[in-house]
Amino acid sequence: MQAACLRMTFPSSQIEWMDKPLFGGLYRTTSHVEHLLTLEPTDVSHPYLPLSSEGWVRLDHQAYYRRTFIGETPKEGLRAEDVPPERASG
């Protein structure tokens, strides 16, 4: 599987993290990975994911400090009682 990289840059005094996944898939949790890139070193933490690694990356001749947060998060919306579970086809 391949995907094009989406990259946005804008000055901000506030960090907005991705929402937890709501629905989909067969599992009640999902693997969640987020990267924080900053121009200066920071000790910012994630609201619900543990810090996995730190380092730096270079994009378009600019160095960024990187903090990576990885964990499993529960899906916030689960199947209603009257909806049967998914089945593998075949």
DSSP file (Angstrom, degrees, kcal/mol; ACC not computed):
  #  RESIDUE AA STRUCTURE BP1 BP2  ACC     N-H-->O    O-->H-N    N-H-->O    O-->H-N    TCO  KAPPA ALPHA  PHI   PSI    X-CA   Y-CA   Z-CA
    1    1 A M              0   0    0      0, 0.0     2,-0.4     0, 0.0     0, 0.0   0.000 360.0 360.0 360.0 137.6    0.0    0.0    0.0
    2    2 A Q        -     0   0    0      2,-0.0     2,-0.3     0, 0.0     0, 0.0  -0.961 360.0-177.8-130.3 149.5    1.3    3.5   -0.8
    3    3 A A        -     0   0    0     -2,-0.4     2,-0.2     3,-0.0     3,-0.0  -0.997  30.1-112.3-144.1 146.9    0.0    6.9    0.0
    4    4 A A        -     0   0    0     -2,-0.3     2,-0.4     1,-0.1    -2,-0.0  -0.519  41.0-109.5 -74.6 147.2    1.1   10.4   -0.8
    5    5 A C        -     0   0    0     -2,-0.2     2,-0.5     2,-0.0    -1,-0.1  -0.646  24.9-150.9 -82.2 129.0    2.5   12.4    2.2
    6    6 A L        +     0   0    0     -2,-0.4     2,-0.4     2,-0.0    -1,-0.0  -0.884  21.0 175.8 -98.3 126.1    0.3   15.2    3.4
    7    7 A R        +     0   0    0     -2,-0.5     2,-0.4     2,-0.0    -2,-0.0  -0.991   8.4 175.0-136.9 128.7    2.3   18.0    5.0
    8    8 A M        -     0   0    0     -2,-0.4     2,-0.4     2,-0.1    -2,-0.0  -0.984   7.3-168.5-128.0 142.0    1.0   21.3    6.3
    9    9 A T        +     0   0    0     -2,-0.4    -2,-0.0     2,-0.0     0, 0.0  -0.998  18.9 147.2-130.5 136.3    3.0   24.0    8.1
   10   10 A F        -     0   0    0     -2,-0.4     2,-0.2     2,-0.0    -2,-0.1  -0.951  49.0-101.3-161.3 145.7    1.7   27.0    9.9
   11   11 A P        +     0   0    0      0, 0.0     2,-0.3     0, 0.0    -2,-0.0  -0.496  49.8 164.2 -70.9 138.1    2.7   29.0   12.9
   12   12 A S        -     0   0    0     -2,-0.2    -2,-0.0     1,-0.1     3,-0.0  -0.985  41.4-157.1-155.2 142.6    0.7   28.1   16.0
   13   13 A S  S    S+     0   0    0     -2,-0.3     2,-0.3     2,-0.0    -1,-0.1   0.321  85.8  58.6 -97.0   6.2    0.9   28.6   19.8
   14   14 A Q  S    S-     0   0    0      2,-0.0     2,-0.5     0, 0.0    -1,-0.0  -0.985  72.7-138.7-138.7 144.3   -1.4   25.6   20.3
   15   15 A I        -     0   0    0     -2,-0.3     2,-0.6    -3,-0.0    -2,-0.0  -0.889  11.3-163.8-104.5 131.7   -1.2   21.9   19.4
   16   16 A E        -     0   0    0     -2,-0.5     2,-0.1     3,-0.0     3,-0.1  -0.964  12.7-154.8-114.6 116.1   -4.3   20.1   18.1
   17   17 A W        -     0   0    0     -2,-0.6     2,-0.0     1,-0.1    17,-0.0  -0.482  28.1 -92.3 -86.4 157.9   -4.0   16.3   18.3
   18   18 A M        -     0   0    0     -2,-0.1    -1,-0.1     1,-0.1     2,-0.1  -0.358  45.7-108.0 -64.8 147.2   -6.0   13.9   16.0
   19   19 A D        -     0   0    0      1,-0.1    -1,-0.1    -3,-0.1     3,-0.1  -0.367  38.9 -96.0 -69.9 156.1   -9.3   12.7   17.5
   20   20 A K        -     0   0    0      1,-0.1    -1,-0.1    -2,-0.1    55,-0.1  -0.439  52.1 -92.6 -66.6 148.9   -9.5    9.1   18.6
   21   21 A P        -     0   0    0      0, 0.0    55,-1.6     0, 0.0    56,-0.3  -0.353  36.7-163.1 -64.7 145.4  -11.0    6.8   15.9
   22   22 A L        -     0   0    0      1,-0.2    55,-1.2    53,-0.2     2,-0.2   0.918  56.1  -6.0 -94.9 -56.4  -14.7    6.3   16.1
   23   23 A F  S    S+     0   0    0     53,-0.1    -1,-0.2    52,-0.1    55,-0.1  -0.755  76.9  78.6-135.1 174.0  -15.8    3.3   14.1
   24   24 A G        +     0   0    0      1,-0.3     3,-0.1    -2,-0.2    51,-0.0   0.099  56.1  50.5 105.2 150.8  -14.6    0.6   11.7
   25   25 A G  S    S-     0   0    0      1,-0.2    -1,-0.3     3,-0.0    61,-0.1  -0.026  83.3 -83.3  80.0 175.7  -12.7   -2.6   11.7
   26   26 A L  S    S+     0   0    0     59,-0.1     2,-0.3     3,-0.0    -1,-0.2   0.597  99.2  80.9 -94.2 -13.9  -13.1   -5.8   13.8
   27   27 A Y  S    S-     0   0    0      2,-0.2    48,-0.0    -3,-0.1     0, 0.0  -0.664  71.6-137.8-100.7 151.4  -11.2   -4.7   16.8
   28   28 A R  S    S+     0   0    0     -2,-0.3    47,-2.5    46,-0.1     2,-0.3   0.575  91.2  43.7 -80.3  -9.8  -12.3   -2.5   19.7
   29   29 A T  E     -A   74   0A   0     45,-0.3     2,-0.3    43,-0.0    -2,-0.2  -0.823  69.8-153.3-126.6 168.6   -9.0   -0.7   19.7
   30   30 A T  E     -A   73   0A   0     43,-2.0    43,-2.3    -2,-0.3     2,-0.3  -0.994  27.0-106.4-141.0 148.9   -6.8    0.7   17.0
   31   31 A S  E     -A   72   0A   0     -2,-0.3     2,-0.5    41,-0.2    41,-0.2  -0.588  38.7-163.0 -72.9 134.7   -3.0    1.4   16.8
   32   32 A H  E     +A   71   0A   0     39,-2.9    39,-1.9    -2,-0.3     2,-0.4  -0.984  12.6 176.9-129.0 123.3   -2.5    5.1   17.0
   33   33 A V  E     +A   70   0A   0     -2,-0.5     2,-0.4    37,-0.2    37,-0.2  -0.995   1.9 175.3-129.5 129.2    0.7    6.9   15.9
   34   34 A E  E     -A   69   0A   0     35,-2.4    35,-2.9    -2,-0.4     2,-0.4  -0.998  13.2-156.6-135.1 141.3    1.3   10.7   16.0
   35   35 A H  E     -A   68   0A   0     -2,-0.4     2,-0.5    33,-0.2    33,-0.2  -0.943   2.9-157.7-115.9 135.9    4.4   12.7   15.2
   36   36 A L  E     -A   67   0A   0     31,-2.8    31,-2.0    -2,-0.4     2,-0.5  -0.965   9.9-169.5-112.4 120.0    5.1   16.2   16.5
   37   37 A L  E     +A   66   0A   0     -2,-0.5     2,-0.3    29,-0.2    29,-0.2  -0.942  12.4 168.4-111.3 128.0    7.6   18.2   14.5
   38   38 A T  E     -A   65   0A   0     27,-2.2    27,-3.2    -2,-0.5     4,-0.1  -0.933  41.6-131.3-134.3 158.2    8.9   21.5   15.9
   39   39 A L  S    S+     0   0    0     -2,-0.3    -1,-0.1    25,-0.2    24,-0.1   0.767  97.2  40.9 -78.2 -26.0   11.7   23.9   15.0
   40   40 A E  S    S-     0   0    0     25,-0.1    25,-0.1     1,-0.0    -1,-0.0  -0.883 100.7 -92.7-119.0 151.2   13.0   24.0   18.6
   41   41 A P        -     0   0    0      0, 0.0     2,-0.3     0, 0.0    -2,-0.1  -0.322  51.0-178.0 -58.6 146.2   13.3   21.1   21.1
   42   42 A T        -     0   0    0      2,-0.1    -4,-0.0    -4,-0.1     0, 0.0  -0.950  36.8-145.8-143.6 161.3   10.2   20.7   23.3
   43   43 A D        +     0   0    0     -2,-0.3    -1,-0.0     2,-0.0     2,-0.0   0.040  47.5 148.7-114.9  24.2    8.9   18.6   26.2
   44   44 A V        -     0   0    0      1,-0.1     2,-0.3    -8,-0.0    -2,-0.1  -0.317  31.3-155.0 -58.9 136.6    5.3   18.6   25.0
   45   45 A S        -     0   0    0      6,-0.0    -1,-0.1    24,-0.0    -2,-0.0  -0.721  15.8-111.8-110.7 165.6    3.4   15.4   25.9
   46   46 A H        -     0   0    0      3,-0.5     5,-0.1    -2,-0.3   -12,-0.0  -0.709  23.3-124.9 -94.0 146.5    0.4   13.8   24.2
   47   47 A P  S    S+     0   0    0      0, 0.0    -1,-0.1     0, 0.0    -2,-0.0   0.785 100.3   0.4 -65.5 -26.5   -2.9   13.7   26.1
   48   48 A Y  S    S+     0   0    0      1,-0.1    -3,-0.0     2,-0.0     0, 0.0   0.397 113.7  80.1-144.3   5.1   -3.4    9.9   25.9
   49   49 A L  S    S-     0   0    0     22,-0.1    -3,-0.5    24,-0.0    22,-0.1  -0.937  72.1-123.2-115.9 140.4   -0.4    8.3   24.1
   50   50 A P        -     0   0    0      0, 0.0    20,-1.5     0, 0.0     2,-0.3  -0.473  33.5-100.0 -77.4 151.8    3.0    7.6   25.6
   51   51 A L  E     +B   69   0A   0     18,-0.2    18,-0.3     1,-0.2     3,-0.1  -0.554  40.5 177.9 -68.4 128.5    6.2    9.0   24.1
   52   52 A S  E     -     0   0A   0     16,-3.6     2,-0.3     1,-0.4    17,-0.2   0.810  57.1 -14.8-102.8 -42.3    7.8    6.3   22.0
   53   53 A S  E     -B   68   0A   0     15,-1.5    15,-2.9     2,-0.0    -1,-0.4  -0.990  49.5-151.9-159.3 162.2   10.9    8.1   20.5
   54   54 A E  E     +B   67   0A   0     -2,-0.3     2,-0.3    13,-0.2    13,-0.2  -0.941  35.6 112.9-134.3 157.1   12.6   11.4   19.9
   55   55 A G  E     -B   66   0A   0     11,-2.1    11,-2.9    -2,-0.3     2,-0.3  -0.936  53.3 -84.9 175.0-151.9   15.0   12.5   17.2
   56   56 A W  E     -B   65   0A   0     -2,-0.3     2,-0.3     9,-0.3     9,-0.2  -0.986  25.7-164.3-145.5 155.9   15.2   14.8   14.3
   57   57 A V  E     -B   64   0A   0      7,-2.4     7,-3.1    -2,-0.3     2,-0.5  -0.926  15.7-134.7-134.4 159.6   14.3   14.7   10.6
   58   58 A R  E     +B   63   0A   0     -2,-0.3     2,-0.4     5,-0.2     5,-0.2  -0.980  23.2 176.2-119.8 123.5   15.2   16.9    7.6
   59   59 A L  E >  S-B   62   0A   0      3,-2.6     3,-1.5    -2,-0.5    -2,-0.0  -0.994  71.1 -15.9-127.1 124.8   12.5   18.0    5.2
   60   60 A D  T 3  S-     0   0    0     -2,-0.4    -1,-0.1     1,-0.3     3,-0.1   0.902 128.6 -50.7  49.0  49.8   13.2   20.3    2.3
   61   61 A H  T 3  S+     0   0    0      1,-0.2     2,-0.4    -3,-0.1    -1,-0.3   0.668 116.8 112.3  65.9  19.2   16.5   21.4    3.7
   62   62 A Q  E <   - B   0  59A   0     -3,-1.5    -3,-2.6     2,-0.0     2,-0.4  -0.988  60.6-138.9-122.9 130.7   15.0   22.2    7.1
   63   63 A A  E     - B   0  58A   0     -2,-0.4     2,-0.4    -5,-0.2    -5,-0.2  -0.723  21.5-172.2 -88.3 136.2   15.8   20.3   10.3
   64   64 A Y  E     - B   0  57A   0     -7,-3.1    -7,-2.4    -2,-0.4     2,-0.4  -0.969  24.4-124.9-126.3 142.8   12.9   19.5   12.6
   65   65 A Y  E     -AB  38  56A   0    -27,-3.2   -27,-2.2    -2,-0.4     2,-0.4  -0.721  33.0-152.1 -81.6 137.4   12.9   18.0   16.1
   66   66 A R  E     -AB  37  55A   0    -11,-2.9   -11,-2.1    -2,-0.4     2,-0.4  -0.938  20.0-177.8-120.5 132.8   10.6   14.9   16.2
   67   67 A R  E     -AB  36  54A   0    -31,-2.0   -31,-2.8    -2,-0.4     2,-0.5  -0.999  14.8-159.6-123.0 127.4    8.6   13.4   19.1
   68   68 A T  E     -AB  35  53A   0    -15,-2.9   -16,-3.6    -2,-0.4   -15,-1.5  -0.922   4.3-166.0-113.1 131.4    6.7   10.2   18.2
   69   69 A F  E     +AB  34  51A   0    -35,-2.9   -35,-2.4    -2,-0.5     2,-0.4  -0.966  12.1 176.5-117.1 127.7    3.8    9.0   20.4
   70   70 A I  E     +A   33   0A   0    -20,-1.5     2,-0.3    -2,-0.5   -37,-0.2  -0.992  16.1 116.5-136.0 139.3    2.5    5.4   19.9
   71   71 A G  E     -A   32   0A   0    -39,-1.9   -39,-2.9    -2,-0.4     2,-0.5  -0.975  57.2 -86.4-176.6 179.6   -0.2    3.4   21.7
   72   72 A E  E     -A   31   0A   0     -2,-0.3   -41,-0.2   -41,-0.2    -2,-0.0  -0.904  38.9-167.7-104.9 134.5   -3.5    1.6   21.4
   73   73 A T  E     -A   30   0A   0    -43,-2.3   -43,-2.0    -2,-0.5     2,-0.1  -0.950  21.8-117.1-123.0 143.0   -6.7    3.6   21.8
   74   74 A P  E     -A   29   0A   0      0, 0.0     2,-0.3     0, 0.0   -45,-0.3  -0.470  33.6-110.1 -73.2 147.8  -10.2    2.4   22.3
   75   75 A K        -     0   0    0    -47,-2.5   -53,-0.2     1,-0.1   -52,-0.1  -0.617  21.4-145.9 -75.3 136.3  -12.8    3.3   19.7
   76   76 A E  S    S+     0   0    0    -55,-1.6     2,-0.6    -2,-0.3   -54,-0.2   0.768  84.0  52.9 -79.9 -24.9  -15.2    5.8   21.1
   77   77 A G  S    S-     0   0    0    -55,-1.2     2,-0.2   -56,-0.3    -1,-0.1  -0.952  72.1-177.6-112.7 121.6  -18.2    4.6   19.2
   78   78 A L        -     0   0    0     -2,-0.6   -55,-0.0     1,-0.1   -50,-0.0  -0.686  38.1 -71.7-113.9 169.2  -19.0    0.9   19.4
   79   79 A R        -     0   0    0     -2,-0.2    -1,-0.1     1,-0.1     2,-0.0  -0.264  50.9-115.5 -60.1 137.5  -21.7   -1.2   17.8
   80   80 A A    >   -     0   0    0      1,-0.1     3,-1.7     4,-0.1    -1,-0.1  -0.327  29.4-107.2 -69.0 159.7  -25.2   -0.8   19.0
   81   81 A E  T 3  S+     0   0    0      1,-0.3    -1,-0.1    -2,-0.0    -2,-0.1   0.808 118.3  51.8 -61.5 -31.6  -26.8   -3.8   20.8
   82   82 A D  T 3  S+     0   0    0      2,-0.1    -1,-0.3     0, 0.0    -2,-0.0   0.358  91.1  90.0 -90.0   7.5  -29.1   -4.5   17.8
   83   83 A V  S <  S-     0   0    0     -3,-1.7    -4,-0.0     0, 0.0     0, 0.0  -0.914  76.5-132.1-105.1 120.9  -26.3   -4.6   15.2
   84   84 A P        -     0   0    0      0, 0.0     3,-0.1     0, 0.0    -4,-0.1  -0.287  30.0 -96.7 -68.8 156.4  -24.7   -8.0   14.7
   85   85 A P        -     0   0    0      0, 0.0   -59,-0.1     0, 0.0     2,-0.0  -0.284  46.2 -93.2 -67.9 157.7  -20.9   -8.3   14.7
   86   86 A E        -     0   0    0    -61,-0.1     2,-0.4   -60,-0.1   -60,-0.0  -0.330  39.8-154.3 -66.2 152.8  -19.0   -8.3   11.4
   87   87 A R        -     0   0    0     -3,-0.1     2,-0.3    -2,-0.0    -1,-0.0  -0.969  21.4-109.9-128.0 147.6  -18.2  -11.7    9.8
   88   88 A A        -     0   0    0     -2,-0.4     2,-0.1     1,-0.1     0, 0.0  -0.564  40.2-124.0 -70.0 136.6  -15.4  -12.6    7.5
   89   89 A S              0   0    0     -2,-0.3    -1,-0.1     1,-0.2     0, 0.0  -0.478 360.0 360.0 -80.6 155.0  -16.8  -13.3    4.0
   90   90 A G              0   0    0     -2,-0.1    -1,-0.2     0, 0.0    -2,-0.0   0.436 360.0 360.0 126.5 360.0  -16.3  -16.6    2.3
